[in-house]
Amino acid sequence: MPKSATSIKTQESDRTEEEAPDPLSRQSEVGDLDEEPPGTALAVNKNRFLSHVPQEQWDDWKWHFRNRITTIEQLVHYIPLSAKEQRRLKLVINKYPLSVTPFYLSLIDPADPDDPLRKQAVPCFEEVALAGIGVEDPLGEGHDSVVPGLVHRYPNRVLMVLTDLCSMLCRHCTRKREWRHGGWVRPPAQIDAMLDYIRSHKEVRDVVLSGGDPLTLSTARLESVISRLRQIEHVEIIRIGTRFPVVLPQRIDDELCAMLSRYGPIWLNTQFNHHREITPEAARACDKLLRAGVPVSNQTVLLRGINDTVEAQTKLCHGLLKIKVRPYYLFQCDEVQGTEHFRTPVETGLRIIQGMRGYTSGLAVPTFVVDLPQGGGKVPLQPNYVISHTDEELILRNYEGPLFQYRNPRDPKLGTARPARSSGNGGNGRNGSNGGNGIKTQLAFPDLISLS
């Protein structure tokens, strides 16, 4: 943590204090909730564990923030853990703390150790057992920080890290290295330095607000940053990266939406990783943002045992489109210490895109991206649909496998390409033949990564 960053003073009017929810005795277990309608687990678990909470408090995001579950002693009142598991998890949270909102905890099936939501919120021993693999800052954000908290990697956009506070500490977090520093927000002097840098660099047209989670800040504090950014003439777009619509949708209240609507264009990127996270509350939060003029896109992280199949990703992306959220990126999980158990081979992501492309709307297919180490930036990957490529023609395969010839036009300044050979079926091979090129192979995954 930068030495000048200030510790949070816990006040209900701002980001709130950490208070344990009243523990309740466990009752009968829930069955398999994975295929239940969105919100089923929440209703069941809320009635079981949190029925004493008045609806007015349940609808108050600050209540959820103050009552985050942060210790193993609190957690065992909601999720059964053996004595051995408790001992192990206490070792984990000594290095990687625990924090989960009552709302998100209510979505978890307590009877299922492999619940995909539980894996994102509840620590596991692999976090420390495999902690020697990976690096603390795989994306080289420290190297690209031009002033404390401001990352300038791409020519025309910057990232402002306003806080390391989150309502939920996602176990796969890229900035897991910050957890051990405790809760902090940037002091005014550091915010001023970031804004001064942006003012003096007229090439910066796009500013991303990140953290932690910037929506842990009070609406007034967040507005103080956004309003000053909007006064900088060359800043065209402001983006907010937040998981609040997923883990604590109550934060998306009328006050926040009214504020954001005054400073557009503002875009919001969130992170739904599993279809069960698309709750009625999350849908309402996204709808409120859209009605305030804030488009919402989704950046899923590819996670082993959570969403690493074609079926899981397709169900998630279809659900997102139903609530008017655009599936934007599917991120390869970064090589962060304490997250190796989540990481999949790159080929897994490519096979997912391969399995979605052509079998659902292109609008539902995210871009699969690897964020390169040492600040190399994002690189999109896709299955290889280009079988061969010359100045005259390309041999392409479609989503089903058949091959097609495609004449490659030349730049008029470079001369006219010779006519392509006849394909024997009108030249495009669209009837599923091999296009008359003598190639009959229907390839499954010849080379997964495309040439482009």
QUIDAHU-V584521 format. One record per backbone hydrogen bond with DSSP energy under -0.5 kcal/mol. CO is the residue of the C=O (numbers start at 0). NH is the residue of the N-H. E is the energy in kcal/mol with one decimal. If there is no record, write none. Layout:
CO;NH;E + CO;NH;E
//
This chain:
1;4;-1.7 + 5;184;-1.6 + 7;9;-0.6 + 8;10;-0.9 + 10;13;-1.6 + 10;15;-1.8 + 16;18;-0.7 + 32;35;-1.6 + 36;39;-2.1 + 38;42;-2.3 + 39;43;-2.4 + 40;44;-3.0 + 41;45;-2.7 + 42;46;-1.8 + 43;47;-1.7 + 44;48;-3.1 + 44;49;-0.7 + 45;49;-1.6 + 49;52;-1.8 + 51;53;-0.6 + 53;56;-0.7 + 53;57;-2.3 + 54;58;-2.0 + 56;59;-1.8 + 58;60;-0.7 + 59;62;-0.7 + 59;63;-1.5 + 60;64;-2.3 + 61;65;-2.5 + 62;66;-1.8 + 64;67;-1.2 + 65;18;-5.4 + 67;69;-0.6 + 68;99;-1.2 + 69;97;-0.5 + 70;74;-2.0 + 71;75;-2.1 + 73;76;-1.4 + 74;77;-2.2 + 74;78;-2.4 + 81;85;-2.6 + 82;86;-2.2 + 83;87;-2.4 + 84;88;-2.8 + 85;89;-1.9 + 86;90;-1.3 + 87;91;-1.7 + 88;92;-2.6 + 89;93;-0.9 + 90;94;-0.6 + 91;94;-1.6 + 91;95;-3.4 + 94;96;-0.5 + 98;168;-2.4 + 99;68;-2.9 + 100;104;-2.6 + 101;105;-1.7 + 103;106;-1.6 + 104;107;-1.2 + 107;109;-0.9 + 108;111;-1.6 + 110;112;-0.6 + 111;114;-1.7 + 114;118;-2.0 + 115;119;-0.6 + 116;120;-1.2 + 117;120;-0.6 + 117;121;-3.2 + 119;170;-2.5 + 123;126;-1.8 + 124;127;-1.4 + 124;128;-2.4 + 125;129;-2.3 + 127;130;-1.0 + 129;132;-2.0 + 132;337;-0.5 + 134;137;-0.5 + 134;336;-1.5 + 136;139;-1.6 + 137;373;-1.4 + 139;143;-1.4 + 141;144;-1.1 + 143;145;-0.7 + 143;151;-2.5 + 146;149;-2.6 + 148;150;-0.6 + 148;160;-3.2 + 149;145;-2.0 + 149;146;-0.8 + 149;151;-0.6 + 150;152;-0.6 + 150;158;-2.4 + 153;156;-0.9 + 155;204;-2.6 + 155;205;-1.4 + 156;153;-0.5 + 157;207;-2.6 + 158;150;-2.7 + 158;160;-0.6 + 159;161;-0.9 + 159;209;-3.2 + 161;185;-2.5 + 164;212;-3.0 + 167;169;-1.2 + 169;172;-1.9 + 172;175;-1.0 + 174;177;-2.0 + 175;178;-1.3 + 177;180;-1.8 + 178;181;-1.5 + 182;7;-1.4 + 183;163;-1.9 + 183;164;-0.6 + 184;5;-1.4 + 186;189;-0.8 + 186;190;-1.9 + 187;191;-2.7 + 188;192;-1.8 + 189;193;-2.0 + 190;194;-2.4 + 191;195;-2.6 + 192;196;-2.0 + 193;197;-2.2 + 194;198;-2.6 + 195;199;-1.8 + 196;200;-0.7 + 197;200;-0.9 + 199;201;-0.6 + 200;203;-1.9 + 202;204;-0.7 + 204;235;-1.8 + 204;236;-2.4 + 205;157;-2.0 + 206;208;-0.5 + 206;238;-3.1 + 207;159;-3.4 + 207;209;-0.6 + 208;240;-2.7 + 209;161;-2.3 + 211;210;-0.9 + 212;215;-2.1 + 213;216;-1.4 + 217;221;-2.5 + 218;222;-2.5 + 219;223;-1.7 + 220;224;-1.0 + 221;224;-0.6 + 221;225;-2.4 + 222;226;-3.1 + 223;227;-0.8 + 224;228;-2.0 + 225;229;-2.4 + 226;230;-0.7 + 228;231;-1.6 + 230;232;-0.7 + 231;234;-1.7 + 233;235;-0.9 + 236;206;-2.3 + 237;266;-2.4 + 238;208;-3.4 + 239;241;-0.6 + 239;268;-2.8 + 240;213;-0.7 + 242;245;-1.5 + 242;246;-2.5 + 243;247;-2.2 + 246;103;-0.6 + 247;250;-2.1 + 248;251;-1.7 + 250;252;-2.2 + 252;256;-2.4 + 253;257;-2.5 + 254;258;-1.9 + 255;259;-2.6 + 256;260;-2.1 + 257;261;-0.6 + 258;261;-1.4 + 259;262;-1.7 + 260;263;-0.5 + 264;237;-1.7 + 265;294;-0.5 + 266;239;-2.4 + 267;296;-2.4 + 268;241;-2.4 + 269;298;-2.6 + 270;272;-0.5 + 273;276;-2.0 + 274;277;-1.5 + 276;278;-2.0 + 278;282;-2.6 + 279;283;-2.3 + 280;284;-2.1 + 281;285;-2.4 + 282;286;-2.2 + 283;287;-2.4 + 284;288;-1.9 + 285;289;-2.3 + 286;290;-2.5 + 287;291;-1.1 + 288;293;-2.6 + 289;292;-1.8 + 292;294;-0.7 + 294;267;-2.5 + 295;325;-1.9 + 296;269;-2.7 + 297;299;-0.5 + 297;327;-2.3 + 297;328;-1.6 + 299;301;-0.5 + 299;330;-3.5 + 300;302;-0.5 + 301;332;-0.6 + 302;305;-1.9 + 302;306;-2.1 + 308;312;-2.2 + 309;313;-2.6 + 310;314;-2.3 + 311;315;-2.0 + 312;316;-2.8 + 313;317;-2.5 + 314;318;-1.9 + 315;319;-2.2 + 316;320;-2.1 + 317;321;-1.6 + 318;322;-1.0 + 319;322;-0.8 + 319;324;-2.7 + 320;323;-1.5 + 325;297;-2.8 + 325;327;-0.7 + 327;366;-2.4 + 328;299;-2.2 + 329;368;-2.6 + 330;301;-3.3 + 333;335;-2.2 + 334;134;-2.1 + 335;338;-1.7 + 338;341;-2.1 + 338;342;-0.7 + 339;342;-1.0 + 341;303;-3.1 + 344;347;-1.4 + 344;348;-0.8 + 345;349;-1.7 + 346;350;-2.5 + 347;351;-1.8 + 348;352;-2.2 + 349;353;-2.5 + 350;354;-2.4 + 351;355;-1.3 + 352;356;-2.9 + 355;358;-1.8 + 355;359;-0.9 + 359;357;-0.7 + 360;363;-1.8 + 361;364;-1.3 + 362;326;-0.5 + 363;365;-0.7 + 365;367;-0.6 + 366;329;-2.6 + 367;380;-2.8 + 368;331;-2.8 + 368;370;-0.5 + 369;371;-0.8 + 369;378;-2.4 + 371;374;-0.6 + 371;376;-0.7 + 372;375;-1.3 + 376;371;-2.8 + 378;369;-2.4 + 380;367;-0.6 + 381;449;-1.7 + 382;384;-1.0 + 384;386;-0.8 + 384;396;-2.2 + 387;394;-2.3 + 391;407;-2.9 + 392;389;-2.6 + 393;395;-0.6 + 393;405;-2.2 + 394;386;-2.9 + 394;387;-1.4 + 395;403;-3.1 + 397;400;-1.1 + 400;442;-0.7 + 401;397;-1.8 + 403;395;-2.8 + 405;393;-2.5 + 406;408;-0.8 + 410;413;-2.6 + 411;414;-0.9 + 428;431;-1.4 + 433;436;-0.9 + 437;439;-0.6 + 440;442;-0.7 + 446;383;-0.8
//
